[in-house]
């Protein structure tokens, strides 16, 4: 798939306020500061599409981008250690889960994991919640350029071993880097394949 166009459409605080056009949708989410905005900019080829920041918690709304005038890329707030009050964190978590449970055009959630860290409780808890709700997902390990191949492999294997305790089979796994563009082809291929089988919900 080639990205010919990418434009910001709308920000929302609730699923009912998300865009109404019946396009297939793909959500990107992960812990705060996992490199989500950089990854979105990399795969779309638009360096300023998603706002990047060195401070966790930059994304605070459900942000929709229309890609190739045919599918939505959704940028969700990060979960985890963002430097915001606990009530705000809980509000974001509720917003994310409500969106994922009720957005009937959502085809897949790309859950981003920092390849430099081993399995972390908030990631595992969120993945367990997704599994319990039978949500289609793909794991994307970010910042792979920060590690050598010999360092990266055991990090991925540690996650696979931990997830295998509850998952059979394991979700798809993609290793990515916003710096080297690793993973771009695989992510876009998965989206292209999903678009082919998408059927818009009725009524619209």
C-alpha positions in Angstrom: 0.0 0.0 0.0 1.2 3.5 -0.8 0.0 6.5 1.3 -1.2 9.1 -1.2 -2.9 11.4 1.2 -3.2 11.8 5.0 -5.2 14.5 6.7 -6.5 15.3 10.2 -10.3 15.0 10.4 -11.5 15.4 14.0 -10.7 15.1 17.7 -13.2 13.6 20.1 -13.7 12.8 23.7 -16.3 10.2 23.2 -17.0 7.5 20.7 -20.3 9.1 19.8 -18.5 12.1 18.5 -16.1 10.2 16.2 -16.5 10.6 12.4 -19.5 9.0 10.9 -18.2 8.0 7.5 -18.2 4.1 7.2 -14.5 3.7 6.6 -12.5 0.9 8.2 -10.5 2.1 11.2 -7.2 1.2 12.8 -6.2 2.4 16.3 -2.7 3.1 17.5 -2.1 3.1 21.3 0.3 2.3 24.0 2.0 3.5 27.1 2.8 7.2 27.2 6.1 8.0 25.5 6.2 4.7 23.6 6.9 6.5 20.3 3.4 6.4 19.0 3.3 9.8 17.2 6.7 9.2 15.6 5.5 5.8 14.3 2.3 7.3 12.9 4.3 10.0 11.1 6.7 7.4 9.8 4.1 5.0 8.3 2.1 7.9 6.7 5.1 9.7 5.4 3.9 13.0 7.0 6.4 14.3 9.5 3.9 16.6 11.3 0.7 14.6 11.1 0.7 13.5 14.7 2.2 15.8 17.3 5.4 14.5 18.9 6.7 15.5 22.3 9.4 14.5 24.8 6.8 14.8 27.6 4.5 11.9 28.1 0.8 12.5 27.7 0.8 14.8 24.6 -2.2 13.0 23.1 -5.3 13.6 25.2 -8.1 13.0 22.7 -9.3 10.5 20.2 -7.7 11.9 17.0 -8.9 10.7 13.6 -6.8 10.9 10.4 -8.3 10.0 7.0 -5.8 8.1 4.9 -6.1 7.8 1.1 -9.7 9.0 1.5 -10.6 5.4 2.3 -9.6 4.4 5.9 -9.1 6.0 9.3 -6.0 6.0 11.4 -6.9 6.7 15.0 -4.4 8.1 17.5 -5.4 7.3 21.1 -4.1 8.8 24.4 -1.3 6.9 26.0 -1.8 4.9 29.2 0.7 4.4 32.0 3.1 6.9 33.5 2.0 10.2 31.9 2.6 13.1 34.3 -1.1 13.9 34.9 -3.3 13.5 37.9 -4.8 10.1 38.6 -8.4 11.2 37.8 -7.2 12.3 34.4 -5.5 9.0 33.8 -8.7 7.2 34.7 -10.7 9.5 32.4 -8.3 8.6 29.5 -8.6 4.9 30.3 -12.4 5.0 30.3 -12.4 7.0 27.0 -10.0 4.5 25.4 -11.9 1.4 26.5 -15.3 2.9 25.6 -14.1 3.7 22.1 -12.6 0.2 21.6 -15.8 -1.5 22.8 -18.3 0.6 20.8 -16.5 1.7 17.6 -17.9 -0.8 15.2 -15.7 0.2 12.3 -12.5 -0.7 14.2 -10.7 -3.4 12.4 -7.5 -3.7 14.4 -5.7 -2.1 17.3 -2.0 -1.7 17.0 -0.7 -1.9 20.5 2.8 -0.3 20.8 5.4 -1.7 23.1 8.8 -0.2 23.8 11.4 -2.8 22.7 13.9 -1.5 25.3 11.8 -2.8 28.2 10.6 -6.2 29.2 7.0 -7.1 29.9 5.4 -4.4 32.0 2.3 -4.8 34.1 0.2 -2.0 32.6 0.9 -3.4 29.1 0.0 -6.9 30.2 -3.1 -5.8 32.0 -4.3 -3.9 28.9 -3.6 -6.8 26.6 -5.4 -9.1 28.9 -8.4 -6.8 28.8 -8.3 -6.8 25.0 -8.1 -10.6 24.9 -11.0 -11.0 27.2 -13.1 -8.7 24.9 -11.9 -10.6 21.8 -10.5 -7.5 20.1 -8.3 -7.9 17.0 -4.8 -6.6 17.7 -1.3 -6.5 16.5 1.8 -5.9 18.8 4.2 -3.4 17.4 7.6 -3.1 19.2 8.9 0.4 18.8 12.4 2.0 18.9 14.1 -1.1 17.6 17.0 1.0 16.4 18.0 1.7 20.0 19.0 -2.0 20.4 21.4 -4.3 18.7 20.0 -7.5 17.1 21.5 -9.5 20.0 19.7 -7.3 22.5 16.4 -7.1 20.6 15.8 -10.8 20.2 15.6 -11.7 23.9 13.3 -8.7 24.6 10.8 -10.0 22.0 11.2 -13.6 23.3 10.5 -12.5 26.9 7.2 -10.9 25.7 6.3 -14.0 23.7 7.0 -16.3 26.6 4.9 -14.2 29.0 2.0 -13.8 26.5 2.0 -17.5 25.8 0.8 -18.1 29.3 -2.6 -16.8 28.3 -2.6 -16.5 24.5 -3.0 -19.2 21.9 -2.0 -18.3 19.3 0.0 -15.2 19.9 -1.1 -11.9 18.3 0.8 -10.8 15.2 4.1 -9.1 16.1 5.9 -6.4 14.1 9.2 -4.8 15.0 9.5 -1.2 14.1 11.6 1.9 14.2 10.5 5.4 13.3 14.1 6.2 12.5 14.9 3.4 10.0 11.2 2.9 8.8 11.4 -0.8 9.9 7.9 -2.2 10.2 6.3 0.3 7.9 5.7 -2.3 5.1 4.3 -4.9 7.5 1.9 -2.5 9.1 0.6 -1.2 5.8 0.3 -4.7 4.4 -1.8 -5.8 7.4 -4.1 -2.8 6.9 -4.4 -3.4 3.2 -5.4 -7.0 3.8 -8.0 -6.0 6.4 -9.4 -3.3 4.1 -10.2 -6.0 1.5 -12.5 -7.9 3.9 -14.1 -4.9 5.6 -17.8 -4.7 5.5 -19.4 -1.4 6.8 -21.8 -1.9 9.7 -25.4 -1.1 9.1 -27.2 1.2 9.3 -25.3 4.2 8.2 
